Amino acid sequence: MIDLERVRAETPGCLDRVFLDSAGSSLPPAPVLEAVVGHLRREAEVGGYVAEEERADDLAGVREGLARLLGCAAEDVALLDGATRAWTQLFYAVPLAAGDRILLSRSEYASNAIAALQRARQHGARVEVVPADRSGELDLDALERTLDERVRIVSLVHVPTNGGLVNPVAEATELVHRSGGLVLLDACQSVGQLEVDVRSLGVDALAGTGRKWLRGPRGTGFLYVRPELARELEPPILDLHSATWTAGDRYELAGDATRFELWESDVAARIGLGAAVEYLLSPGVDEVASAVRARADLLRSLLREIPGVTVTDLGRRPSGIVSFAVDGVPAATVRDALAKRRVTVTVSGRSSTLLDMTDRGLEAVVRASPHYFVSDEQLEAAAVAVSELISI
């Protein structure tokens, strides 16, 4: 059971404003802040190396916490400095040859698409897009028709950055595996607001971030890799942490997912990530997921009652992201006007999810993402603030 009063007290940034940007960079709770600042202070006292050695068990616990969160073993988790680094470390390790096919979804995030296009150009592979169905979710029938033995890797976006839907990952993964392809899941917007179990989803790899729904520090990310696959792949960048120099002309890769890591890291941020994971696991992911869903549903309902406001979310299973537009008012103007009213939202522009936004004729949408620390009264106040923008 979530103690909302305690959670809000431990999130002082949510008390004097309506914070609706957990899909961007959420508000860390007090234990996360204390973990980061406390370690930085210790580094100032004894130096970074000694401070890190003192926290060796806690650092190992970060992987263990993420493993509990994702439903895998700790050795299947790599720690990196963000979701994009995690995603690209895996994606660039997958061998490609001329004629191979890379499949993206219509809601693909720009960073993933750019990497796919670059590798396709380098290796003579092809990038193809799986369309969405009428609901906006990945079209499973179209995916099945598209698959063949030339499909090397399929990028799936669990929750798109520009709207509140949840793609059918488990069903899509089963189809991809029948044809022998790999599935790399972008879980940047799902871990922390949804229950994400890699065993149930069946994915080969998953990339996520700490700063969003997990409420961890910026500059933290993680990568799950199926153990058999981890032992097959060689990451594009190695150092003395991901591999061991064994002879003048030889090196040996780490035997688990740590081969995707690099030695240098923000130790304080990683300790903060561990604290954020434990903070989420304390009430239970199911409790948090239920609370986020209820708040997003309430906000959508309130916005739909305002004449001149269009909720642009798609999908049969809405997530905690609520996207909308105000007639005649640019999204950036809405964002800035709400900021003056102490309501924090952000804008999702066309270039971030180019294919989906272009297909839907959208240049930009306002994105609101209420986490479980936002009260119903604050959501009502946010809706009132939006209604006041209709005449500007």
VORO-454647 format. One record per atom (N, C-alpha, C): residue in one letter; x, y, z. Coordinates in steps of 0.001 Angstrom, whole numbers, plus 500000, padded with zeros to 6 digits. Atoms other than C-alpha are relative to their C-alpha. Layout:
N
AXYZ
...
END
This chain:
392
M500850498799500000
M500000500000500000
M500884501249500000
I499212498782500098
I501390503400499020
I499528501005501043
D500274498933499031
D501581505963501814
D500254501324499274
L499847498812500845
L500936509018499628
L500540501188500793
E499527498872499192
E501501511481502459
E501514499910500215
R498556500164499794
R504946510027503189
R500762500206498706
V499321499872501285
V505881509778499516
V500101501460499585
R499968498589500369
R504943513404498928
R500947500781500909
A499072499326499083
A506864514499502030
A501440499724499600
E498652500356500434
E509909512695500642
E500299500470498583
T499827499427501343
T509415514450497281
T499656501475500071
P500370498604499749
P509533518132498232
P499716500792498727
G500239499267501243
G509604519243494608
G498573499918499500
C501378500141500473
C506006518073494150
C499010500784500851
L500918499362499071
L504567520151496982
L499516501365499530
D500385498649500403
D504555523622495438
D499773500135498505
R500284499983501439
R504002522637491820
R499355498682499612
V500560501234500536
V502102520085489772
V501023499441499017
F498909500527500820
F504922517973488397
F499487498865499129
L500538500965500959
L503856516119485246
L501031499697498914
D498958500311500986
D507161515220483587
D500872498830500440
S499221501184499642
S508208511829484922
S500409499203498777
A499558500619501240
A508445510654481305
A501238500684499445
G498791499289500409
G511217513214480891
G501117499760500995
S499039500198498913
S513181513390484129
S499246500264501287
S500884499903498855
S511272512695487320
S500680500637501202
L499485499445498751
L511712514014490846
L500517498863500876
P499474501046499117
P514063511791492884
P499481500179501420
P500393499879498598
P512815510991496393
P501216500278500878
A498922499611499082
A514850512078499415
A501061498920500186
P498940501001499839
P516625508705499892
P500965499930498829
V499120499992501173
V517991508915496347
V500946501193500071
L499173498792499866
L519211512474496851
L501062499816501080
E499055500206498903
E520817511532500158
E501095499014499617
A499000500991500406
A522537508512498611
A501049500624499086
V499068499376500943
V524065510582495802
V500883501019500697
V499242498933499345
V525090513591497875
V500929499428501061
G499165500609498970
G526389511415500704
G501257499378499419
H498813500606500589
H528695509528498371
H500951501065499450
L499138498922500490
L529961512726496761
L500782500625501150
R499294499460498836
R530810514044500202
R501126499053500434
R498974500963499614
R532672510829500976
R501162500024499016
E498923499880500986
E534633511127497722
E500886501208500312
A499234498794499661
A535668514627498822
A500886499778501222
E499232500266498788
E536950513174502091
E501160499022499775
V499000501073500114
V538861510072500955
V500430499717498561
G499677500268501397
G538999510183497136
G499041498985499396
G500984500825500689
G536911508422494534
G500244498513500097
Y499712501430499980
Y538712505080494558
Y499672499379501354
V500262500532498663
V538567504561498313
V498498500000500281
A501443499912499761
A534960505740498473
A499256498898499244
E500637501061500775
E534035503277495733
E500232498634500651
E499698501282499355
E535786500390497479
E499150499797501249
E500826500097498792
E533871501167500646
E498562499591499683
R501391500279500375
R530597500783498761
R499882498842499019
A500007501109500965
A531465497635496812
A498741499156500110
D501203500827499823
D528584495662498316
D498757500728499504
D501157499222500450
D526118498469497636
D499955500076498476
L499961499943501460
L527277498738494031
L499570498663499396
A500471501303500460
A526802495004493572
A498493499884500185
G501433500026499734
G523359495497495073
G499166500726498969
V500750499307501050
V522391497845492239
V499558498996498934
R500367501037500978
R522507494961489758
R498977499029500583
E500925500937499366
E520745492708492237
E498592500589500088
G501303499350499954
G517949495238492679
G499346500049498634
L500539499974501354
L517523495679488944
L499587498603499549
A500359501374500354
A517511491905488552
A498661499612500609
R501305500271499383
R514636491638491033
R498902500745499277
L500996499184500690
L512834494407489201
L499634499422498638
L500203500464501371
L513270492836485750
L499732498505499895
G500242501431500039
G512948489172486696
G501108499212499337
C498860500691500608
C516451488040485736
C501077499813501051
A498872500143499093
A519820487231487301
A500855501262499965
A499181498795499917
A522199489969488451
A501078500027498928
E498940500039501011
E524895488801486018
E499487500251498587
D500587499695501306
D522472489445483142
D499786501493499808
V500240498555500028
V522429493193483914
V501320500750499895
A498862499090500133
A524962495776482735
A499557501397500393
L500279498630499588
L525130499283484194
L500719500964499053
L499424499040500936
L525674502170481786
L499548501402500358
D500285498614499646
D525299505924481654
D498720500536499377
G501276499569500547
G521894506027479974
G499399498918499131
A500692500995500810
A519328504127477958
A500550499937498581
T499473500008501366
T520771505192474615
T501316499243499935
R498740500740499966
R524227503918475566
R499727498504500139
A500336501410499823
A522674500661476737
A499473499403498692
W500605500494501237
W520623500271473555
W501058499836498908
T499020500059501086
T523512501056471210
T501106498989500279
Q498990501014499697
Q526023498841473045
Q499538498622499525
L500527501291500463
L523756495893472270
L499800500002498494
F500355499960501423
F522566496980468835
F501236499938499104
Y498798499981500828
Y526051497671467461
Y500818498722500143
A499295501273499837
A527234494284468752
A499409498890499133
V500656501032500815
V524782492327466587
V500606500017498601
P499389500020501339
P526588491222463384
P498956500233498907
L500869499745501146
L525055492494460153
L500777499757498723
A499400500219501317
A525724491610456524
A499072500561498943
A500802499495501112
A524511492809453155
A498756499139499833
G501257500710500179
G520868491893452673
G499247499733501283
D500706500179498729
D520073491613456385
D498952501102500162
R501095499056499792
R516918493353457540
R499901500383501474
I500233499452498659
I516368495572460595
I498577500534500010
L501383499537499927
L512753496127461636
L499821500976501155
L500359499005499005
L511564499209463498
L498485500100500070
S501435499753499898
S508104500107464768
S499701501434499582
R500374498654500427
R506157503162463645
R500268501016501103
S499791499080498876
S506597504659467114
S501457500031500456
E498580500061499638
E510391504227467050
E500544501356500432
Y499362498785499502
Y512441506763468970
Y501156500384499084
A499039499491500982
A514800508952466951
A501391499408500171
S498646500515499795
S518048507751468560
S500145498581499457
N499961501369500497
N517224504125467755
N499989499972498483
A500125499982501456
A516213504916464190
A501286500480499335
I498753499477500569
I519370506942463528
I501087498936500028
A499006501070499897
A521557504093464785
A499724498899498975
A500358501042500968
A519659501599462617
A500355500428498582
L499686499508501338
L520038503760459523
L501508500032499765
Q498545499961500145
Q523760504220460167
Q500562498607499746
R499474501351500167
R524431500503460548
R499557499377498681
A500467500523501279
A522314499641457531
A500861500543498865
R499151499389501027
R524353502073455441
R501397499387500021
Q498651500549499882
Q527623500638456761
Q500102498574499472
H499914501434500291
H526750496992456096
H499164499549498806
G500841500397501129
G524373497079453146
G498734499291500444
A501255500568499496
A521429496050455321
A498848500956499671
R501184499184500277
R517882497401455047
R499236500248501283
V500865499643498882
V515752499233457583
V498570500063499485
E501412500010500379
E512022498555457339
E499142500276501216
V500884499580498920
V509093499764459396
V498764499115500032
V501236500754499805
V506316497620460819
V498901501002500336
P501042498996499753
P503081499642460662
P499244499752501301
A500876500121498837
A500661500257463491
A498629499522499550
D501369500387500324
D497187498801463657
D499068501173500283
R500957498907499832
R494009500831464041
R500098500658501367
S499901499450498646
S494630501288467755
S501262500835500194
G498717499321499860
G498121502696467159
G501098499090500488
E499005500947499530
E499852499635468595
E500653499286498820
L499307500775501022
L502314497495466656
L499039498994499375
D500901500898500726
D500398495560463997
D500627498609499940
L499420501344499918
L501092491905464806
L499828499223498706
D500207500695501273
D499581490618461564
D501000500482498954
A499036499452500948
A501761492962459534
A501410499533500340
L498694500497499580
L504792491931461579
L500207498564499531
E499867501402500386
E504135488260460929
E500218499865498500
R499822500051501460
R503836488883457186
R501382500483499577
T498719499383500350
T507085490863457204
T501183499108500327
L498876500783499497
L509251488340459008
L500461498922499031
D499389501132500697
D511647485981457252
D501398499788500576
E498693500348499442
E515096484495457803
E501034501106499838
R499053498897500167
R516787487733456669
R499864501062501095
V500186499039498914
V515394489686459671
V500976499657501116
R498955500261499006
R518370489952461990
R499594500499501382
I500363499427498701
I517039492225464731
I498764500880499838
V501219499197499969
V513720493847465600
V500049500883501236
S500063499057498885
S513579496966467747
S498539500220500359
L501356499758499505
L510423497156469848
L500038501107501038
V500153498940499007
V509381500244471776
V498846499596500911
H501036500452499076
H507478499195474877
H498907501047500156
V500910498861499861
V505896502612475527
V500600501159499219
P499449498882500776
P506377505371472929
P500143501260500855
T499739498783499241
T507706508696474140
T498923501059499814
N500925498926500365
N504888510703472526
N498542499673500257
G501409500282499747
G501726509028473788
G499800498740500812
G500224501027499002
G500127506659476224
G499493498678499513
L500381501359500345
L500032503233474656
L501093499035500435
V499064501053499643
V501701499937475553
V499973498969498883
N499952500931501126
N502853497761472671
N499983498548500469
P500102501423499643
P502202493974472667
P501339499287499827
V498617500460500128
V505808492992473310
V500096498479499987
A499878501457499913
A505384489355474330
A499512499323498725
E500555500590501212
E503228488549471318
E500922500240498800
A499098499685501107
A505588490317468918
A501288499196500106
T498754500735499807
T508644488647470425
T499853498544499588
E500230501392500394
E507144485202469945
E500044499849498482
L499982500052501464
L506611485938466250
L501419500143499459
V498634499756500476
V510153487261465787
V500868498766500224
H499169501167499699
H511715484244467453
H499696498819499086
R500335501091500930
R509866481878465122
R500822500086498726
S499227499821501233
S511810483363462229
S501494500085500271
G498580499996499662
G515124483350464114
G500591501361500271
G499489498655499751
G515410487103464731
G500162500290501485
L499791499534498631
L516461488961467875
L499083501175500294
V500840498885499576
V514323491392469850
V500750500829501035
L499420499025499082
L515819494479471499
L498885500937500429
L501118499206499492
L513279496224473729
L500480501317500581
D499790498678499405
D513395499949474402
D498962500156501106
A500898499913498842
A511913500017477907
A500210501296500766
C499673498715499376
C512961503603478603
C498791500605500709
Q501198499380499443
Q509354504676479271
Q499109499015500746
S500869500968499328
S508047501497480870
S500519499566501365
V499471500446498713
V510401500395483658
V499811501107501042
G500289499026498959
G509215502154486795
G498552500412500047
Q501429499700499979
Q505623502713485726
Q499162498774499650
L500689501245500327
L504731499195484530
L500779498831500580
E499301501236499660
E505535495685485656
E500695499491498742
V499205500430501151
V508332494589483302
V500792498767500422
D499338501256499679
D509432490950483496
D500565499422498710
V499386500427501257
V511933489873480855
V499680498546499670
R500351501390500268
R510997486211481269
R498627499910499349
S501346500005500584
S507335486897480541
S499995500611498608
L499950499330501299
L508148489242477669
L500795499184498990
G499218500859500889
G510726486820476233
G501036500706499171
V499090499229500848
V512944489581474823
V501439499530500184
D498583500371499947
D516614489009474041
D500826501031500758
A499291498921499306
A517724492356475438
A499024501126500296
L500866498892499578
L516211495372477172
L500875501141500470
A499266498802499580
A517501498917477622
A499070500923500769
G500815499092499199
G516267501308480294
G500834501107500605
T499348498831499412
T517070504523482128
T499590500174501448
G500321499744498609
G517155505662485723
G499208501264500234
R500478498655499684
R515993509251485379
R498501500190499844
K501420499795500296
K512393508732484272
K499130499400501107
W500970500553499058
W509785506563486009
W500648499324501206
L499300500569498844
L512409504953488260
L500357501058501039
R499728498877499097
R513044508401489807
R501441499981500499
G498589500016499663
G516806507873489799
G500728501202499419
P499210498876500519
P519645510236488874
P500132499952498477
R499624499951501410
R520412511382485360
R501365499344499835
G498712500620500254
G523357509677483705
G500073498563500464
T500023501410499625
T522251506189484729
T499116499232499021
G500771500870500878
G521034503366482532
G500381498562500246
F499732501417499784
F520986499593482369
F499591499201498769
L500236500883501145
L520950496762479879
L499849498578500509
Y500155501442499774
Y519527493282480300
Y500335499290498701
V499685500822501167
V520954490665477934
V499773498537500370
R500181501436499790
R519785487074477699
R501367499341500076
P498629500473499751
P522787485127479052
P500646499289498817
E499419500690501154
E523260482903475998
E500419500994498929
L499672498987501010
L523208485941473726
L501197500828500444
A498878499194499491
A525580487912475964
A501330499336499692
R498744500714500240
R528217485218475539
R500359499905498522
E499754500073501448
E527850485342471735
E500485501313499412
L499776498690500596
L528195489079471178
L501245500680500560
E498882499166499573
E531224491346471297
E499614501461499815
P500417498597500089
P530350494960472105
P500952500814499124
P499169499180500882
P531650497711469803
P501112500734500721
I498995499290499210
I533606499381472627
I500356499135501198
L499510500794498880
L535746497482475134
L501064500780500766
D498872499485499237
D538119498409477925
D500424498943501013
L499459500974499055
L539888496752480853
L498986499503501012
H501085500502499159
H536575496280482662
H499172498960499255
S500817500911500800
S534625494613479859
S500803498834499444
A499128501073500482
A537609492489478862
A501306500025500796
T498697500109499334
T540959491301480252
T501082499795498945
W498856500120500920
W544245491767478377
W500835498815500470
T499386501256499554
T545692488227478542
T501366499729499378
A498701500165500654
A548672488406476149
A500202501179499065
G499699498855500855
G550361490819473800
G499022500166498859
D500903499918501146
D547926489974471024
D498627499404500297
R501278500631499676
R544913488639472938
R499324500702501176
Y500792499555498856
Y542120489657475283
Y498841499024500167
E501112500905499701
E539269487782476934
E498829500815500522
L501192499258499608
L535756489171477203
L499455499508501334
A500716500410498792
A533872489174480500
A498931498990499615
G500880501115500344
G531660486114480667
G498520500269500144
D501419499694499821
D528382487895481395
D499703501390499443
A500422498714500568
A526554491153480693
A500957501135500303
T499063498913499705
T529361493198482253
T500944500266498835
R499198499702501190
R531159492886478899
R499465501215499248
F500586498825500652
F528801495682477800
F500255501280500794
E499701498833499173
E529980498004480589
E501374500580499662
L498677499393500040
L532941500386480703
L500427500337501425
W499470499873498651
W535207500974483680
W499581501289500692
E500293498721499366
E534639504673484325
E498496500186500128
S501425499772499773
S531290505614485823
S499821501052501078
D500388499089498924
D529507508089488047
D499525499121501156
V500308500941498924
V529624505982491209
V498862500520500870
A501072499428499179
A527425508360493204
A498649499816499330
A501258500163500728
A524765508230490478
A499544498550500021
R500385501419499963
R524866504429490422
R499456499609501362
I500525500261498662
I524398504290494169
I498599500598500129
G501327499395500009
G521477506664493695
G498997499170499223
L500883500879500773
L520039504366491035
L499565498818500857
G500351501102499118
G520205501502493506
G498965500402501034
A500971499508499019
A518353503594496070
A498627500196499364
A501268499790500697
A515698504471493486
A499281498676499738
V500603501311500245
V515138500819492611
V499396499452501290
E500514500498498728
E514756499876496269
E498769500790500444
Y501146499163499646
Y512371502801496789
Y498757499548499235
L501121500490500805
L510185501479493971
L499545498629500473
L500348501358499602
L510335497881495157
L499320499956501364
S500550500005498651
S509299498855498687
S498471499905500016
P501456500174500029
P505587499466497974
P499566498889499045
G500337501017500997
G505685497001495082
G499701500633498658
V500198499439501337
V505743497614491346
V498529499987499617
D501413500068500355
D502122496499491028
D499221501157500608
E500665498861499354
E501021499172493511
E500300501297499260
V499614498784500723
V502969501868491694
V499336500040498629
A500606500051501337
A501717500736488282
A498513500335500063
S501428499716499847
S498125500830489495
S499756501473500284
A500160498585499659
A498558504312490974
A500285500899498806
V499683499202501183
V500199505701487830
V498857499919498986
R501091500177500960
R497478504236485638
R498769500798500426
A501169499263499514
A494738505744487842
A500168501504499803
R499783498562500162
R496324509195487733
R499946500405498532
A500054499689501431
A496800509111483967
A498565499936499487
D501408500110500419
D493204507942483488
D499204501219500446
L500714498820499497
L491932510787485673
L500361501227499186
L499592498823500756
L493972513376483811
L499400499988498598
R500617500077501335
R492776512127480416
R498515500372500066
S501423499714499855
S489193512257481638
S499748501489500193
L500159498568499755
L489593515811482909
L500281500820498746
L499652499248501209
L491259517011479713
L498938499843498921
R501019500231501031
R488594515433477495
R498732500811500246
E501179499186499677
E485958517516479276
E500188501464499629
I499720498594500309
I487638520775478211
I499804500248498507
P500176499679501426
P486318522201474909
P501273500608499428
G498798499478500630
G489193522847472529
G501261499230500329
V498853500847499656
V491492520208474037
V499785498611499399
T500067501332500602
T492232516995472159
T501054499108500626
V499058500994499487
V493813513999473886
V500437499143498818
T499481500662501203
T496065512394471270
T500539498599500265
D499515501337499684
D496871509114473049
D499312498943499143
L500519501130500749
L496416505876471133
L500145498741500858
G499757501281499348
G496369502211472091
G498835499489500818
R501048500657499213
R494134499718473857
R500345499977501484
R499555500063498609
R496222499701477058
R500785501274500310
P499299498725499773
P497051503280478080
P501044499898501103
S498926499944499009
S500210504029480026
S499872501282500802
G500017498794499189
G501126506866482356
G500280501276499226
I499757498808500819
I501900509225479465
I498681500487499424
V501220499375500513
V499091511621478553
V500417501103499035
S499637498981500989
S499533513595475328
S498738500705499529
F501177499239500402
F497238516363474219
F500399501243499218
A499798498757500747
A496841519485472072
A498880500964500351
V500976498945499762
V495060522784472641
V499773500725498684
D500318499403501295
D493269524173469596
D500581501405499876
G499502498667500304
G495110527122468101
G501164500469500848
V498889499595499127
V497879527149470715
V501155499032499787
P498854500902500185
P501337525728469858
P500365499292501293
A499676500811498825
A502518522989472182
A501005500700500907
A498996499314499182
A505529525017473323
A499387501158500781
T500680498906499307
T503262527936474209
T499190499462501170
V500744500638498911
V501057525619476267
V500951499648501136
R499016500375498983
R504114524277478081
R500452501210500810
D499467498819499318
D505442527741478884
D498926500691500835
A501090499370499251
A502065529083479957
A499666499199501252
L500259500834498835
L501497526135482270
L501127500139501024
A498878499825499076
A504978526607483749
A499799501243500874
K500273498783499223
K503945530116484813
K498938499755501068
R501036500384499036
R501023528459486612
R500479498858500905
R499363501010499156
R503442526051488339
R499500498587499680
V500325501331500503
V502425523073486231
V501103499619499019
T498866500403500824
T505365521209484696
T499594498900499036
V500195500977501070
V504801519454481372
V501140500200499013
T498994499806501035
T506967519053478304
T499351499832498630
V500480500110501377
V506644518918474521
V500694498828499325
S499434501061500833
S507141515884472309
S499845500431498549
G500019499486501360
G508096517110468846
G500072498895498956
R500085500962501099
R507806515409465482
R501307499245499789
S498719500637500301
S511531514682465170
S500336498864500958
S499706501064499047
S511538512443468262
S499391498671499583
T500679501204500506
T509051509969466784
T499470500334498604
L500291499422501308
L509160511059463163
L498913499246499236
L500923500781500821
L507243508208461548
L498572500100500515
D501338499955499412
D504299508167463931
D499392501386499894
M500536498635500013
M503923511932464175
M499679500450498580
T500263499632501388
T504175512364460404
T498736499311499493
D501190500737500429
D501583509658459754
D498723500599500576
R501185499450499328
R499216511329462205
R499830501497499774
G500112498581500304
G499841514852460919
G500215500892501201
L499742499239498780
L501186516078464261
L501409500600499954
E498701499347499923
E503995518603464575
E500587499902501398
A499578500103498607
A504142518498468371
A498769499775500865
V501073500174499016
V502044517439471353
V500535500391501365
V499656499760498609
V502027518461474982
V499989498644500701
R499909501286499314
R503155515528477126
R499972500209501512
A500118499980498542
A502016515145480727
A500162498570500500
S499732501354499511
S503217512189482783
S499973499995501526
P500124499961498536
P501877512047486351
P500466498708500660
H499561501159499233
H503714509726488716
H499089499847501227
Y500893500303498883
Y502174508246491860
Y500067501019501119
F499931498980498955
F503310511180494017
F499123501211499691
V500898498901500360
V500897513538492195
V498613499700500574
S501320500209499386
S497590514003494043
S498884500279498995
D501165499741500847
D494126514019492489
D499695501495499951
E500271498559499956
E493705517625493614
E500955500761499078
Q499052499350500900
Q496838518581491704
Q499622499770498542
L500431500273501376
L495545516901488556
L498798500872499630
E501144499111500252
E492303518838488871
E500470501433499784
A499453498648500168
A494309522045489272
A500686500143498643
A499351499958501312
A496324521181486164
A498974500142498887
A501050499901501016
A493139520703484156
A499406501405499953
V500499498621499954
V491866524088485317
V500993500928499299
A498971499171500631
A495181525639484234
A499949499858498485
V500092500217501443
V494820524063480785
V498778500721499443
S501242499356500477
S491245525353480457
S500168501496499873
E499780498551500037
E492491528872481124
E500811500423498796
L499177499668501172
L494705528656478017
L499197500077498711
I500789500080501230
I491873528241475562
I499891501356499315
S500213498677500594
S491514531983475040
S501296500733499686
I498766499234500218
I495225532892474823
I500402499950498515
END
